[in-house]
Amino acid sequence: MSEYAPLITSAELGRRLGLSRRTISLYAKRGWITPAITTPGGQYRWRYDDVLAEMRKLAEERRKRQ
């Protein structure tokens, strides 16, 4: 996870993941994924690789619980 990776919007993250922008925001509010920054206006900015790592970790945790 690189602090130098480009930041992307929630809409772009959603496009890359096949999710809606609203779903991305919901995941963030639930604490499932963490934005790299939140703008003064409350918009999230993401590092794609960081989110992928978080989602992989969540999936692994869910598999272990089954």
N, CA, C and O atoms as a GROMACS GRO file, in nm:
protein
  264
    1MET      N    1   0.083  -0.117   0.000
    1MET     CA    2   0.000   0.000   0.000
    1MET      C    3   0.088   0.124   0.000
    1MET      O    4   0.163   0.151   0.094
    2SER      N    5   0.076   0.195  -0.105
    2SER     CA    6   0.165   0.307  -0.123
    2SER      C    7   0.096   0.440  -0.094
    2SER      O    8  -0.012   0.468  -0.145
    3GLU      N    9   0.161   0.518  -0.012
    3GLU     CA   10   0.106   0.651   0.014
    3GLU      C   11   0.119   0.740  -0.108
    3GLU      O   12   0.063   0.850  -0.110
    4TYR      N   13   0.192   0.694  -0.210
    4TYR     CA   14   0.211   0.773  -0.332
    4TYR      C   15   0.118   0.731  -0.445
    4TYR      O   16   0.122   0.791  -0.553
    5ALA      N   17   0.036   0.630  -0.423
    5ALA     CA   18  -0.060   0.587  -0.525
    5ALA      C   19  -0.161   0.700  -0.547
    5ALA      O   20  -0.193   0.774  -0.454
    6PRO      N   21  -0.210   0.714  -0.669
    6PRO     CA   22  -0.305   0.823  -0.696
    6PRO      C   23  -0.436   0.805  -0.620
    6PRO      O   24  -0.482   0.693  -0.597
    7LEU      N   25  -0.493   0.916  -0.581
    7LEU     CA   26  -0.622   0.914  -0.513
    7LEU      C   27  -0.732   0.917  -0.618
    7LEU      O   28  -0.722   0.987  -0.718
    8ILE      N   29  -0.838   0.841  -0.593
    8ILE     CA   30  -0.950   0.837  -0.685
    8ILE      C   31  -1.079   0.868  -0.609
    8ILE      O   32  -1.084   0.856  -0.486
    9THR      N   33  -1.182   0.907  -0.682
    9THR     CA   34  -1.312   0.939  -0.622
    9THR      C   35  -1.389   0.811  -0.591
    9THR      O   36  -1.351   0.702  -0.634
   10SER      N   37  -1.495   0.826  -0.517
   10SER     CA   38  -1.582   0.711  -0.488
   10SER      C   39  -1.645   0.658  -0.615
   10SER      O   40  -1.662   0.537  -0.631
   11ALA      N   41  -1.680   0.747  -0.707
   11ALA     CA   42  -1.739   0.703  -0.834
   11ALA      C   43  -1.640   0.618  -0.913
   11ALA      O   44  -1.677   0.514  -0.968
   12GLU      N   45  -1.514   0.661  -0.919
   12GLU     CA   46  -1.412   0.585  -0.990
   12GLU      C   47  -1.386   0.452  -0.920
   12GLU      O   48  -1.372   0.349  -0.986
   13LEU      N   49  -1.378   0.453  -0.789
   13LEU     CA   50  -1.359   0.329  -0.714
   13LEU      C   51  -1.474   0.232  -0.743
   13LEU      O   52  -1.452   0.114  -0.766
   14GLY      N   53  -1.595   0.284  -0.741
   14GLY     CA   54  -1.711   0.201  -0.771
   14GLY      C   55  -1.704   0.140  -0.910
   14GLY      O   56  -1.734   0.022  -0.928
   15ARG      N   57  -1.664   0.220  -1.009
   15ARG     CA   58  -1.650   0.167  -1.145
   15ARG      C   59  -1.548   0.054  -1.150
   15ARG      O   60  -1.571  -0.049  -1.213
   16ARG      N   61  -1.437   0.073  -1.083
   16ARG     CA   62  -1.332  -0.030  -1.084
   16ARG      C   63  -1.375  -0.158  -1.013
   16ARG      O   64  -1.334  -0.268  -1.050
   17LEU      N   65  -1.459  -0.144  -0.910
   17LEU     CA   66  -1.502  -0.260  -0.831
   17LEU      C   67  -1.636  -0.317  -0.876
   17LEU      O   68  -1.677  -0.423  -0.830
   18GLY      N   69  -1.705  -0.247  -0.964
   18GLY     CA   70  -1.837  -0.291  -1.007
   18GLY      C   71  -1.944  -0.264  -0.902
   18GLY      O   72  -2.043  -0.338  -0.893
   19LEU      N   73  -1.925  -0.159  -0.824
   19LEU     CA   74  -2.020  -0.120  -0.719
   19LEU      C   75  -2.064   0.023  -0.743
   19LEU      O   76  -1.998   0.099  -0.814
   20SER      N   77  -2.177   0.060  -0.685
   20SER     CA   78  -2.224   0.198  -0.698
   20SER      C   79  -2.147   0.288  -0.602
   20SER      O   80  -2.088   0.241  -0.504
   21ARG      N   81  -2.148   0.417  -0.631
   21ARG     CA   82  -2.085   0.515  -0.542
   21ARG      C   83  -2.153   0.511  -0.406
   21ARG      O   84  -2.087   0.525  -0.303
   22ARG      N   85  -2.282   0.491  -0.405
   22ARG     CA   86  -2.356   0.484  -0.279
   22ARG      C   87  -2.311   0.364  -0.195
   22ARG      O   88  -2.299   0.374  -0.073
   23THR      N   89  -2.288   0.251  -0.260
   23THR     CA   90  -2.241   0.132  -0.190
   23THR      C   91  -2.103   0.158  -0.130
   23THR      O   92  -2.075   0.116  -0.017
   24ILE      N   93  -2.018   0.225  -0.205
   24ILE     CA   94  -1.884   0.259  -0.154
   24ILE      C   95  -1.898   0.343  -0.027
   24ILE      O   96  -1.831   0.317   0.072
   25SER      N   97  -1.984   0.443  -0.031
   25SER     CA   98  -2.005   0.529   0.087
   25SER      C   99  -2.060   0.450   0.205
   25SER      O  100  -2.020   0.472   0.319
   26LEU      N  101  -2.152   0.359   0.177
   26LEU     CA  102  -2.208   0.275   0.283
   26LEU      C  103  -2.100   0.188   0.347
   26LEU      O  104  -2.093   0.178   0.470
   27TYR      N  105  -2.016   0.126   0.265
   27TYR     CA  106  -1.907   0.044   0.318
   27TYR      C  107  -1.814   0.128   0.407
   27TYR      O  108  -1.768   0.081   0.511
   28ALA      N  109  -1.788   0.250   0.365
   28ALA     CA  110  -1.702   0.339   0.444
   28ALA      C  111  -1.768   0.372   0.578
   28ALA      O  112  -1.703   0.369   0.682
   29LYS      N  113  -1.896   0.404   0.575
   29LYS     CA  114  -1.967   0.440   0.698
   29LYS      C  115  -1.973   0.322   0.795
   29LYS      O  116  -1.974   0.342   0.917
   30ARG      N  117  -1.978   0.202   0.742
   30ARG     CA  118  -1.980   0.082   0.827
   30ARG      C  119  -1.841   0.043   0.875
   30ARG      O  120  -1.826  -0.046   0.959
   31GLY      N  121  -1.739   0.110   0.822
   31GLY     CA  122  -1.603   0.082   0.863
   31GLY      C  123  -1.539  -0.036   0.792
   31GLY      O  124  -1.434  -0.085   0.834
   32TRP      N  125  -1.602  -0.083   0.684
   32TRP     CA  126  -1.548  -0.198   0.611
   32TRP      C  127  -1.431  -0.158   0.524
   32TRP      O  128  -1.340  -0.238   0.503
   33ILE      N  129  -1.432  -0.036   0.472
   33ILE     CA  130  -1.320   0.017   0.395
   33ILE      C  131  -1.290   0.157   0.447
   33ILE      O  132  -1.377   0.225   0.501
   34THR      N  133  -1.166   0.199   0.431
   34THR     CA  134  -1.121   0.326   0.488
   34THR      C  135  -1.069   0.418   0.379
   34THR      O  136  -0.978   0.381   0.305
   35PRO      N  137  -1.126   0.538   0.367
   35PRO     CA  138  -1.075   0.631   0.267
   35PRO      C  139  -0.935   0.680   0.303
   35PRO      O  140  -0.900   0.689   0.421
   36ALA      N  141  -0.856   0.711   0.202
   36ALA     CA  142  -0.723   0.767   0.226
   36ALA      C  143  -0.738   0.905   0.289
   36ALA      O  144  -0.664   0.941   0.381
   37ILE      N  145  -0.833   0.981   0.239
   37ILE     CA  146  -0.863   1.113   0.297
   37ILE      C  147  -1.012   1.141   0.282
   37ILE      O  148  -1.080   1.080   0.199
   38THR      N  149  -1.060   1.233   0.361
   38THR     CA  150  -1.194   1.288   0.345
   38THR      C  151  -1.175   1.437   0.321
   38THR      O  152  -1.109   1.505   0.400
   39THR      N  153  -1.232   1.487   0.214
   39THR     CA  154  -1.215   1.628   0.180
   39THR      C  155  -1.289   1.716   0.280
   39THR      O  156  -1.375   1.665   0.353
   40PRO      N  157  -1.259   1.846   0.285
   40PRO     CA  158  -1.334   1.935   0.374
   40PRO      C  159  -1.485   1.932   0.346
   40PRO      O  160  -1.565   1.958   0.436
   41GLY      N  161  -1.522   1.900   0.224
   41GLY     CA  162  -1.664   1.891   0.188
   41GLY      C  163  -1.726   1.756   0.220
   41GLY      O  164  -1.844   1.734   0.191
   42GLY      N  165  -1.648   1.664   0.280
   42GLY     CA  166  -1.700   1.534   0.321
   42GLY      C  167  -1.692   1.426   0.216
   42GLY      O  168  -1.747   1.317   0.235
   43GLN      N  169  -1.624   1.452   0.104
   43GLN     CA  170  -1.610   1.351   0.000
   43GLN      C  171  -1.488   1.264   0.028
   43GLN      O  172  -1.386   1.311   0.078
   44TYR      N  173  -1.503   1.137  -0.005
   44TYR     CA  174  -1.394   1.043   0.018
   44TYR      C  175  -1.301   1.038  -0.104
   44TYR      O  176  -1.344   1.055  -0.218
   45ARG      N  177  -1.175   1.016  -0.076
   45ARG     CA  178  -1.076   0.987  -0.180
   45ARG      C  179  -1.006   0.858  -0.139
   45ARG      O  180  -0.979   0.836  -0.021
   46TRP      N  181  -0.979   0.774  -0.237
   46TRP     CA  182  -0.935   0.637  -0.212
   46TRP      C  183  -0.805   0.605  -0.283
   46TRP      O  184  -0.771   0.665  -0.385
   47ARG      N  185  -0.734   0.509  -0.228
   47ARG     CA  186  -0.623   0.443  -0.297
   47ARG      C  187  -0.673   0.303  -0.330
   47ARG      O  188  -0.700   0.223  -0.240
   48TYR      N  189  -0.686   0.276  -0.457
   48TYR     CA  190  -0.747   0.152  -0.504
   48TYR      C  191  -0.683   0.028  -0.442
   48TYR      O  192  -0.755  -0.060  -0.394
   49ASP      N  193  -0.552   0.020  -0.441
   49ASP     CA  194  -0.484  -0.098  -0.386
   49ASP      C  195  -0.514  -0.117  -0.238
   49ASP      O  196  -0.525  -0.230  -0.190
   50ASP      N  197  -0.525  -0.007  -0.164
   50ASP     CA  198  -0.557  -0.016  -0.021
   50ASP      C  199  -0.696  -0.076  -0.001
   50ASP      O  200  -0.717  -0.161   0.086
   51VAL      N  201  -0.792  -0.029  -0.081
   51VAL     CA  202  -0.929  -0.080  -0.069
   51VAL      C  203  -0.934  -0.228  -0.107
   51VAL      O  204  -1.001  -0.307  -0.040
   52LEU      N  205  -0.865  -0.265  -0.213
   52LEU     CA  206  -0.861  -0.408  -0.250
   52LEU      C  207  -0.808  -0.493  -0.136
   52LEU      O  208  -0.863  -0.599  -0.106
   53ALA      N  209  -0.702  -0.448  -0.071
   53ALA     CA  210  -0.646  -0.522   0.042
   53ALA      C  211  -0.747  -0.534   0.156
   53ALA      O  212  -0.760  -0.640   0.216
   54GLU      N  213  -0.818  -0.425   0.185
   54GLU     CA  214  -0.919  -0.429   0.292
   54GLU      C  215  -1.032  -0.525   0.257
   54GLU      O  216  -1.079  -0.600   0.343
   55MET      N  217  -1.076  -0.522   0.132
   55MET     CA  218  -1.186  -0.610   0.091
   55MET      C  219  -1.143  -0.757   0.092
   55MET      O  220  -1.222  -0.844   0.125
   56ARG      N  221  -1.019  -0.783   0.055
   56ARG     CA  222  -0.969  -0.921   0.062
   56ARG      C  223  -0.966  -0.970   0.207
   56ARG      O  224  -1.003  -1.084   0.236
   57LYS      N  225  -0.923  -0.884   0.297
   57LYS     CA  226  -0.918  -0.919   0.439
   57LYS      C  227  -1.059  -0.947   0.492
   57LYS      O  228  -1.079  -1.044   0.566
   58LEU      N  229  -1.155  -0.863   0.455
   58LEU     CA  230  -1.294  -0.886   0.496
   58LEU      C  231  -1.346  -1.019   0.445
   58LEU      O  232  -1.410  -1.094   0.519
   59ALA      N  233  -1.319  -1.048   0.319
   59ALA     CA  234  -1.365  -1.174   0.260
   59ALA      C  235  -1.303  -1.294   0.333
   59ALA      O  236  -1.371  -1.392   0.360
   60GLU      N  237  -1.176  -1.284   0.364
   60GLU     CA  238  -1.108  -1.393   0.436
   60GLU      C  239  -1.168  -1.412   0.575
   60GLU      O  240  -1.188  -1.526   0.618
   61GLU      N  241  -1.197  -1.304   0.644
   61GLU     CA  242  -1.258  -1.313   0.777
   61GLU      C  243  -1.396  -1.378   0.770
   61GLU      O  244  -1.432  -1.458   0.855
   62ARG      N  245  -1.471  -1.342   0.668
   62ARG     CA  246  -1.605  -1.402   0.653
   62ARG      C  247  -1.596  -1.550   0.622
   62ARG      O  248  -1.676  -1.629   0.672
   63ARG      N  249  -1.499  -1.589   0.539
   63ARG     CA  250  -1.482  -1.732   0.509
   63ARG      C  251  -1.448  -1.811   0.635
   63ARG      O  252  -1.496  -1.923   0.653
   64LYS      N  253  -1.366  -1.753   0.722
   64LYS     CA  254  -1.326  -1.822   0.844
   64LYS      C  255  -1.444  -1.841   0.939
   64LYS      O  256  -1.447  -1.938   1.015
   65ARG      N  257  -1.541  -1.750   0.935
   65ARG     CA  258  -1.657  -1.759   1.023
   65ARG      C  259  -1.760  -1.862   0.977
   65ARG      O  260  -1.846  -1.902   1.055
   66GLN      N  261  -1.752  -1.903   0.852
   66GLN     CA  262  -1.852  -1.997   0.800
   66GLN      C  263  -1.820  -2.139   0.836
   66GLN      O  264  -1.895  -2.230   0.800
   0.00000   0.00000   0.00000
